[in-house]
């Protein structure tokens, strides 16, 4: 209690010092920082990370803009409850490692989230600048990335590292199915509670969608590796090439002494449109395409599991996965790489930054077009697509305007590769093999507020519950499930 009072007193002293040193008007008049990025015509030929990060000077200048609100509404938009004003003000003072430590109190993957989370729809959307002042929000995502990168670089250089939290082991074993963001977040929190945590991953490498679904030009693998190594230092163990539901059953986990199970097996079952020609050679899902490139090394021409390199590539869809796929196709040598989306650009669910980057990289956008057929070249390969032109009608249940076909307005465009990115379904293995789970008609696991399923020792979160969501929402589920399971096991 005394330590808490001292901490609160220090925070108030810091606030008062900052208020005296920088006038509020000066903070409000400061311009939001711009993230440096590689040139579009250079980066679309390689796999280098596009965003280059902030310098310490730029990060501090951006942190000055934070008004340190008495009621920080930005935190209301953060699914993992990072104390945003505290870490931002640490950056303003130049206490970069302390900023990283504050973030790690509630986030297991700050280097990841600073790069791929849609802050503009979450924390930054709730920034006072956006809510009340009509100005660009504080660049919270950029600052989170800066703090995480500073910690990683300092650690790898051997200069300094954030000390790991003191853990008191309780000897209770818990299993995690899947090493994606939900599973990793859950594992980190459970390890801090003192549990003996083992993560079971079906693939040969750890990271789930962070590894196979997001290209390195957006999320480099060494960032994922560092975050996973931090979990290993907390005591988390990983078993790869292990398919729970096949290699290991629910009953096997009990026999091995696991008292709780978290299902974070994701949504790896791709959806298709069921139109003529989808079975032609050259038509594939974005899941397969990105997994081959990101996880199985198909970016290299010497890969043992190569992927076709189309010259005229169409990606069907308008989400972040579609943007990742079309930008990857360009980097693999496509002369023309295009997005085909049945709504307008304004309705695209992809992040604005990803759309902007795609345009800089010479990606074509065919909005208000919908594929109705893929054509055969006579050998079983796709050679063209027929597109129905669309217009926007009345809003649908989600509030977006529904696309309607313009009768008789159909065009044909040559393509030699089509990547379908129109959504995913939950992995059906756990719902099918864990008898007693309540499952929706969409194949998702039904859970309560604490993420507990009808099988009381099984908790679940991420895409296996949501059916497809963001990295940070999956992480929030993992944290909620860890708190719920800790309470459940503590009461046993």
C-alpha positions as CSV (number, residue, x, y, z in Angstrom):
1,X,0.0,0.0,0.0
2,X,2.9,2.4,0.9
3,X,4.6,1.6,-2.4
4,X,1.4,2.3,-4.3
5,X,1.0,5.7,-2.6
6,X,4.6,6.5,-3.4
7,X,4.0,5.6,-7.0
8,X,0.9,7.7,-7.3
9,X,2.7,10.6,-5.6
10,X,5.6,10.3,-8.1
11,X,3.1,10.2,-11.0
12,X,1.5,13.4,-9.8
13,X,4.9,15.1,-9.4
14,X,5.8,14.1,-12.9
15,X,2.5,15.5,-14.2
16,X,3.0,18.8,-12.4
17,X,6.6,19.1,-13.7
18,X,5.4,18.4,-17.3
19,X,2.6,21.0,-16.9
20,X,5.1,23.6,-15.9
21,X,7.6,22.7,-18.6
22,X,5.3,22.6,-21.6
23,X,2.2,24.7,-21.9
24,X,-1.0,22.9,-22.8
25,X,-1.5,25.1,-25.9
26,X,2.0,24.2,-27.1
27,X,1.1,20.5,-26.8
28,X,-2.1,21.0,-28.7
29,X,-0.5,23.0,-31.5
30,X,2.2,20.4,-32.1
31,X,1.9,18.4,-35.4
32,X,1.5,14.7,-35.3
33,X,4.6,12.8,-36.3
34,X,4.9,11.1,-39.7
35,X,6.2,7.6,-39.7
36,X,9.2,7.3,-42.1
37,X,8.7,4.6,-44.7
38,X,10.7,3.0,-47.6
39,X,10.0,4.3,-51.1
40,X,7.1,2.4,-52.7
41,X,9.0,1.6,-56.0
42,X,11.9,0.3,-54.0
43,X,10.1,-1.8,-51.3
44,X,7.6,-3.5,-53.7
45,X,10.6,-5.6,-55.0
46,X,11.8,-6.9,-51.6
47,X,10.6,-8.0,-48.2
48,X,12.2,-5.3,-46.1
49,X,9.9,-3.7,-43.4
50,X,8.0,-0.8,-44.9
51,X,7.7,1.4,-41.8
52,X,11.1,2.4,-40.4
53,X,10.2,3.4,-36.9
54,X,10.6,6.7,-35.0
55,X,13.9,8.3,-33.8
56,X,14.1,9.0,-30.1
57,X,13.7,12.7,-30.9
58,X,10.6,12.2,-33.0
59,X,9.1,9.9,-30.3
60,X,9.6,12.4,-27.6
61,X,8.2,15.2,-29.8
62,X,5.1,13.1,-30.4
63,X,4.8,12.2,-26.7
64,X,4.7,15.9,-25.8
65,X,1.3,16.1,-27.6
66,X,-0.3,13.8,-24.9
67,X,-2.4,16.0,-22.6
68,X,-2.3,13.4,-19.8
69,X,-6.0,13.5,-19.4
70,X,-7.5,13.0,-15.9
71,X,-9.9,10.5,-17.6
72,X,-7.8,8.8,-20.2
73,X,-10.4,7.7,-22.7
74,X,-7.7,6.2,-24.9
75,X,-7.4,3.3,-22.5
76,X,-11.1,2.5,-23.0
77,X,-10.2,1.5,-26.6
78,X,-7.4,-0.8,-25.6
79,X,-8.4,-4.5,-25.3
80,X,-5.4,-5.4,-23.1
81,X,-5.7,-2.2,-20.9
82,X,-2.3,-0.7,-21.4
83,X,-1.8,2.3,-19.2
84,X,-1.3,4.6,-22.2
85,X,-0.7,8.0,-20.6
86,X,2.0,6.5,-18.2
87,X,4.0,4.9,-21.0
88,X,3.7,7.9,-23.3
89,X,4.9,10.3,-20.5
90,X,7.8,8.0,-19.8
91,X,8.8,8.5,-23.5
92,X,8.5,12.2,-23.2
93,X,10.9,12.2,-20.2
94,X,13.3,9.9,-22.2
95,X,12.7,7.0,-19.9
96,X,12.2,4.6,-22.8
97,X,12.8,1.3,-21.0
98,X,10.4,2.3,-18.3
99,X,7.8,3.0,-21.0
100,X,8.4,-0.6,-22.3
101,X,8.0,-2.0,-18.8
102,X,4.7,-0.3,-18.3
103,X,3.4,-1.7,-21.6
104,X,4.6,-5.2,-20.7
105,X,2.6,-5.1,-17.5
106,X,-0.5,-5.9,-19.6
107,X,0.7,-6.7,-23.1
108,X,2.8,-9.8,-24.0
109,X,3.4,-8.6,-27.6
110,X,4.1,-4.9,-27.7
111,X,6.5,-5.1,-30.7
112,X,3.7,-6.9,-32.6
113,X,0.9,-4.7,-31.5
114,X,2.8,-1.5,-32.3
115,X,3.0,-2.7,-35.9
116,X,-0.3,-4.4,-36.8
117,X,-3.0,-3.3,-34.4
118,X,-5.7,-1.0,-35.8
119,X,-5.0,1.8,-33.3
120,X,-7.1,4.2,-35.4
121,X,-10.2,2.1,-34.5
122,X,-9.3,1.6,-30.9
123,X,-7.1,3.6,-28.6
124,X,-6.4,6.5,-31.0
125,X,-10.1,6.6,-31.9
126,X,-10.8,7.4,-28.3
127,X,-8.0,10.0,-27.9
128,X,-9.2,13.4,-26.7
129,X,-7.8,15.0,-29.9
130,X,-10.1,12.9,-32.0
131,X,-13.2,12.9,-29.7
132,X,-13.3,16.6,-28.8
133,X,-10.7,18.7,-30.7
134,X,-11.0,17.5,-34.3
135,X,-7.3,17.0,-34.6
136,X,-5.1,13.9,-35.4
137,X,-4.8,11.6,-32.3
138,X,-1.6,11.1,-30.5
139,X,0.3,8.4,-32.4
140,X,-0.1,5.8,-29.7
141,X,0.7,2.9,-32.0
142,X,3.9,4.5,-33.2
143,X,5.0,5.2,-29.7
144,X,4.3,1.6,-28.5
145,X,6.4,0.3,-31.4
146,X,9.2,2.7,-30.5
147,X,9.3,1.6,-26.8
148,X,9.2,-2.1,-27.8
149,X,11.9,-1.6,-30.4
150,X,14.1,0.3,-28.0
151,X,13.9,-2.4,-25.4
152,X,14.6,-5.1,-28.0
153,X,17.6,-3.4,-29.5
154,X,19.0,-2.6,-26.0
155,X,18.5,-6.2,-24.9
156,X,20.1,-7.7,-28.1
157,X,23.0,-5.3,-27.8
158,X,23.6,-6.6,-24.2
159,X,23.3,-3.1,-22.8
160,X,20.3,-3.5,-20.5
161,X,17.1,-5.5,-20.2
162,X,13.9,-5.2,-18.3
163,X,14.0,-7.6,-15.4
164,X,11.4,-10.3,-15.6
165,X,8.7,-10.3,-13.0
166,X,9.2,-12.4,-9.9
167,X,7.2,-15.6,-10.3
168,X,6.2,-18.0,-7.6
169,X,5.5,-21.4,-9.2
170,X,2.3,-23.2,-8.0
171,X,3.0,-26.5,-9.8
172,X,-0.3,-26.5,-11.7
173,X,-0.1,-27.5,-15.3
174,X,-2.2,-25.7,-18.0
175,X,-2.3,-26.4,-21.7
176,X,-2.6,-23.9,-24.5
177,X,-3.8,-24.9,-28.0
178,X,-2.4,-22.7,-30.6
179,X,0.5,-20.2,-30.5
180,X,-1.3,-17.3,-32.1
181,X,-1.9,-14.0,-30.3
182,X,-4.7,-15.3,-28.1
183,X,-2.6,-18.3,-27.0
184,X,0.5,-16.3,-26.4
185,X,-1.3,-13.6,-24.4
186,X,-3.0,-16.2,-22.3
187,X,0.3,-18.1,-21.8
188,X,2.2,-14.9,-20.6
189,X,-0.4,-14.0,-18.0
190,X,-0.7,-17.6,-16.7
191,X,3.0,-17.9,-16.4
192,X,3.0,-14.6,-14.3
193,X,0.4,-16.2,-12.1
194,X,2.8,-19.1,-11.5
195,X,1.3,-21.8,-13.6
196,X,3.3,-24.4,-15.5
197,X,2.3,-23.5,-19.1
198,X,2.8,-25.6,-22.3
199,X,1.7,-24.3,-25.7
200,X,0.9,-26.9,-28.3
201,X,1.4,-25.7,-31.9
202,X,0.3,-27.8,-34.9
203,X,2.8,-26.2,-37.3
204,X,6.6,-26.5,-37.2
205,X,7.2,-23.0,-35.9
206,X,5.7,-20.9,-33.2
207,X,3.6,-17.7,-33.7
208,X,0.4,-18.8,-35.4
209,X,-1.1,-16.1,-37.7
210,X,1.7,-13.7,-36.6
211,X,4.1,-16.1,-38.4
212,X,2.2,-17.5,-41.3
213,X,-0.4,-14.8,-42.0
214,X,1.4,-11.5,-41.8
215,X,4.2,-10.7,-44.3
216,X,7.7,-9.7,-43.1
217,X,7.4,-6.4,-44.8
218,X,4.7,-5.6,-42.2
219,X,5.9,-7.8,-39.2
220,X,9.4,-9.1,-39.4
221,X,10.0,-12.6,-37.9
222,X,12.7,-11.4,-35.6
223,X,10.1,-9.2,-33.8
224,X,7.9,-12.3,-33.3
225,X,11.0,-14.3,-32.2
226,X,11.9,-11.7,-29.6
227,X,8.4,-11.7,-28.1
228,X,8.3,-15.5,-27.9
229,X,11.7,-15.6,-26.3
230,X,10.4,-13.2,-23.6
231,X,7.7,-15.8,-22.9
232,X,10.2,-18.6,-22.7
233,X,12.1,-16.6,-20.1
234,X,8.8,-16.5,-18.1
235,X,8.9,-20.3,-18.2
236,X,6.4,-21.0,-21.0
237,X,7.2,-24.2,-22.9
238,X,6.4,-24.8,-26.6
239,X,5.7,-28.1,-28.4
240,X,5.5,-27.8,-32.2
241,X,4.2,-30.3,-34.8
242,X,1.5,-31.4,-32.3
243,X,-2.1,-31.3,-33.3
244,X,-4.4,-31.3,-30.3
245,X,-7.5,-33.3,-31.3
246,X,-5.4,-35.7,-33.4
247,X,-1.8,-36.1,-32.0
248,X,-3.1,-35.5,-28.5
249,X,-6.7,-35.8,-27.3
250,X,-8.5,-33.9,-24.6
251,X,-8.3,-37.1,-22.5
252,X,-4.5,-37.3,-23.1
253,X,-4.1,-33.8,-21.7
254,X,-5.9,-34.8,-18.5
255,X,-3.8,-38.0,-18.2
256,X,-0.7,-35.8,-18.5
257,X,-1.8,-33.8,-15.5
258,X,-3.1,-30.6,-17.2
259,X,-5.8,-29.0,-15.0
260,X,-6.9,-26.3,-17.5
261,X,-7.0,-26.0,-21.3
262,X,-7.1,-22.8,-23.3
263,X,-8.3,-23.2,-26.9
264,X,-6.8,-20.5,-29.2
265,X,-6.8,-22.6,-32.4
266,X,-7.9,-19.7,-34.6
267,X,-9.8,-19.6,-37.8
268,X,-7.7,-21.3,-40.4
269,X,-10.5,-22.6,-42.6
270,X,-10.7,-20.4,-45.7
271,X,-14.0,-19.4,-47.3
272,X,-14.6,-19.4,-51.1
273,X,-17.4,-17.8,-53.2
274,X,-18.6,-21.0,-54.9
275,X,-18.5,-19.6,-58.4
276,X,-17.5,-21.4,-61.6
277,X,-13.8,-22.0,-62.0
278,X,-12.7,-21.8,-58.4
279,X,-11.1,-25.3,-58.8
280,X,-8.8,-24.2,-61.6
281,X,-5.1,-24.3,-61.2
282,X,-3.9,-20.8,-60.1
283,X,-6.9,-20.1,-57.8
284,X,-6.1,-20.4,-54.1
285,X,-7.0,-19.0,-50.7
286,X,-5.1,-16.2,-49.1
287,X,-4.4,-18.7,-46.2
288,X,-2.5,-21.1,-48.5
289,X,-0.8,-18.3,-50.4
290,X,0.5,-16.4,-47.3
291,X,1.4,-19.6,-45.4
292,X,3.5,-20.8,-48.3
293,X,5.3,-17.5,-48.6
294,X,5.7,-16.5,-44.9
295,X,6.1,-19.8,-43.1
296,X,7.4,-22.2,-45.8
297,X,9.9,-20.0,-47.5
298,X,8.3,-19.7,-50.9
299,X,9.6,-16.1,-51.2
300,X,12.8,-17.9,-52.2
301,X,12.9,-19.5,-55.7
302,X,14.8,-22.4,-54.1
303,X,11.9,-23.2,-51.8
304,X,11.0,-26.9,-51.4
305,X,7.4,-25.8,-51.3
306,X,7.2,-23.1,-54.0
307,X,4.2,-21.0,-54.8
308,X,3.1,-19.9,-58.3
309,X,4.3,-16.5,-59.4
310,X,1.6,-15.0,-61.5
311,X,2.2,-12.1,-63.9
312,X,-1.4,-10.8,-63.7
313,X,-2.7,-11.4,-60.1
314,X,-6.1,-10.7,-58.7
315,X,-6.8,-10.7,-55.0
316,X,-10.5,-10.9,-54.1
317,X,-11.4,-9.0,-51.0
318,X,-10.8,-5.7,-49.2
319,X,-9.4,-6.6,-45.7
320,X,-5.9,-6.5,-44.3
321,X,-5.3,-10.1,-45.5
322,X,-6.2,-9.1,-49.0
323,X,-3.8,-6.2,-48.8
324,X,-1.0,-8.5,-47.5
325,X,-1.7,-10.9,-50.3
326,X,-1.7,-8.4,-53.2
327,X,1.4,-6.6,-51.9
328,X,3.1,-10.0,-51.6
329,X,2.2,-10.8,-55.2
330,X,3.8,-7.6,-56.3
331,X,7.0,-8.5,-54.5
332,X,7.0,-11.9,-56.1
333,X,7.2,-10.3,-59.5
334,X,3.6,-9.6,-60.7
335,X,3.5,-7.1,-63.6
336,X,-0.1,-6.3,-62.5
337,X,-1.4,-7.0,-59.0
338,X,-5.0,-5.9,-58.3
339,X,-7.5,-5.8,-55.6
340,X,-11.1,-6.7,-56.7
341,X,-13.7,-5.6,-54.2
342,X,-17.4,-5.5,-54.5
343,X,-17.9,-2.3,-52.5
344,X,-16.3,1.1,-52.7
345,X,-12.9,2.0,-51.2
346,X,-14.7,3.8,-48.3
347,X,-16.3,0.5,-47.2
348,X,-13.0,-1.4,-47.2
349,X,-12.3,-3.0,-43.8
350,X,-8.5,-2.8,-44.3
351,X,-6.5,-0.2,-42.4
352,X,-6.2,3.1,-44.2
353,X,-2.4,2.8,-43.8
354,X,-2.4,-0.5,-45.6
355,X,-4.5,0.8,-48.5
356,X,-2.2,3.9,-48.7
357,X,0.9,1.7,-48.8
358,X,-0.6,-0.6,-51.4
359,X,-1.3,2.4,-53.7
360,X,2.3,3.6,-53.3
361,X,3.4,0.2,-54.4
362,X,1.6,0.4,-57.7
363,X,-1.4,-1.9,-56.7
364,X,-4.5,-1.5,-58.9
365,X,-7.9,-1.2,-57.2
366,X,-11.0,-2.5,-59.0
367,X,-13.7,-1.4,-56.5
368,X,-17.4,-2.0,-57.2
369,X,-16.5,-5.2,-59.1
370,X,-17.4,-8.7,-58.1
371,X,-16.1,-11.9,-59.7
372,X,-18.7,-14.3,-61.1
373,X,-16.5,-16.8,-63.0
374,X,-12.9,-17.8,-63.6
375,X,-12.1,-19.0,-67.1
376,X,-10.1,-22.1,-68.2
377,X,-7.2,-21.8,-70.7
378,X,-8.0,-25.3,-71.9
379,X,-5.3,-27.0,-69.7
380,X,-7.1,-26.6,-66.4
381,X,-5.4,-23.3,-65.5
382,X,-7.1,-20.0,-64.9
383,X,-6.6,-17.4,-67.7
384,X,-9.2,-14.8,-67.1
385,X,-12.0,-13.6,-64.8
386,X,-15.4,-12.3,-65.5
387,X,-16.4,-9.3,-63.2
388,X,-19.8,-8.0,-62.5
389,X,-19.9,-4.2,-62.1
390,X,-21.6,-3.2,-58.9
391,X,-23.3,-0.1,-57.3
392,X,-24.0,0.7,-53.7
393,X,-27.6,0.3,-52.5
394,X,-29.1,0.6,-49.0
395,X,-27.1,-0.1,-45.9
396,X,-27.0,-3.7,-44.7
397,X,-27.3,-5.0,-41.1
398,X,-23.7,-3.9,-40.4
399,X,-24.4,-0.3,-41.6
400,X,-22.4,-0.6,-44.8
401,X,-24.2,0.0,-48.0
402,X,-25.1,-3.2,-49.8
403,X,-23.5,-3.8,-53.2
404,X,-26.0,-4.4,-56.1
405,X,-25.1,-5.7,-59.6
406,X,-25.6,-3.4,-62.5
407,X,-27.6,-5.6,-64.9
408,X,-25.7,-6.6,-68.0
409,X,-22.5,-4.8,-67.1
410,X,-19.9,-7.5,-67.1
411,X,-16.2,-7.2,-68.1
412,X,-13.5,-9.8,-68.7
413,X,-9.9,-9.3,-67.5
414,X,-6.9,-11.6,-68.1
415,X,-5.4,-13.2,-65.0
416,X,-3.1,-16.1,-64.4
417,X,-3.4,-16.2,-60.6
418,X,-6.4,-15.5,-58.3
419,X,-6.1,-15.3,-54.5
420,X,-9.4,-15.5,-52.7
421,X,-9.5,-13.5,-49.4
422,X,-13.2,-13.2,-48.5
423,X,-13.0,-14.5,-44.9
424,X,-12.3,-17.5,-42.8
425,X,-14.1,-20.0,-40.6
426,X,-13.0,-21.4,-37.2
427,X,-10.8,-24.4,-37.2
428,X,-13.3,-27.3,-36.6
429,X,-10.9,-29.7,-34.9
430,X,-11.4,-28.7,-31.3
431,X,-15.2,-28.2,-31.5
432,X,-15.5,-31.6,-33.1
433,X,-13.2,-33.6,-30.8
434,X,-13.8,-32.0,-27.4
435,X,-17.1,-33.6,-26.5
436,X,-19.4,-31.4,-24.4
437,X,-18.5,-28.0,-25.9
438,X,-21.4,-25.7,-26.9
439,X,-20.8,-24.6,-30.5
440,X,-22.6,-22.1,-32.6
441,X,-23.9,-22.8,-36.1
442,X,-20.8,-21.0,-37.4
443,X,-18.5,-23.4,-35.7
444,X,-17.3,-21.0,-32.9
445,X,-17.1,-22.1,-29.3
446,X,-19.6,-20.5,-26.9
447,X,-18.0,-19.0,-23.9
448,X,-19.1,-16.8,-21.0
449,X,-17.7,-13.4,-20.0
450,X,-14.6,-15.0,-18.4
451,X,-14.1,-17.1,-21.6
452,X,-15.1,-20.3,-19.9
453,X,-16.8,-22.9,-22.0
454,X,-19.4,-25.5,-21.0
455,X,-16.5,-27.8,-20.3
456,X,-15.5,-26.1,-17.1
457,X,-11.8,-26.7,-17.4
458,X,-11.7,-25.4,-21.1
459,X,-11.5,-21.7,-21.8
460,X,-11.3,-20.3,-25.3
461,X,-10.6,-17.0,-27.1
462,X,-9.6,-15.4,-30.3
463,X,-10.9,-16.4,-33.7
464,X,-12.2,-19.8,-32.4
465,X,-14.7,-17.7,-30.5
466,X,-15.0,-14.6,-32.6
467,X,-14.8,-16.2,-36.0
468,X,-12.2,-13.8,-37.3
469,X,-10.9,-10.6,-35.6
470,X,-7.8,-8.5,-35.0
471,X,-4.6,-9.5,-33.2
472,X,-5.3,-7.2,-30.2
473,X,-8.9,-8.5,-29.7
474,X,-7.5,-12.0,-29.6
475,X,-4.9,-10.9,-27.1
476,X,-7.6,-9.3,-25.0
477,X,-9.5,-12.6,-25.0
478,X,-6.3,-14.4,-23.9
479,X,-5.9,-12.0,-20.9
480,X,-9.6,-12.4,-19.9
481,X,-9.3,-16.2,-20.2
482,X,-6.2,-16.2,-18.0
483,X,-7.9,-14.2,-15.3
484,X,-11.0,-16.5,-15.6
485,X,-9.0,-19.7,-15.4
486,X,-6.9,-18.5,-12.6
487,X,-10.0,-17.8,-10.6
488,X,-11.5,-21.1,-11.5
489,X,-8.4,-23.2,-10.6
490,X,-7.9,-21.2,-7.4
491,X,-11.4,-22.2,-6.3
492,X,-10.9,-25.9,-7.0
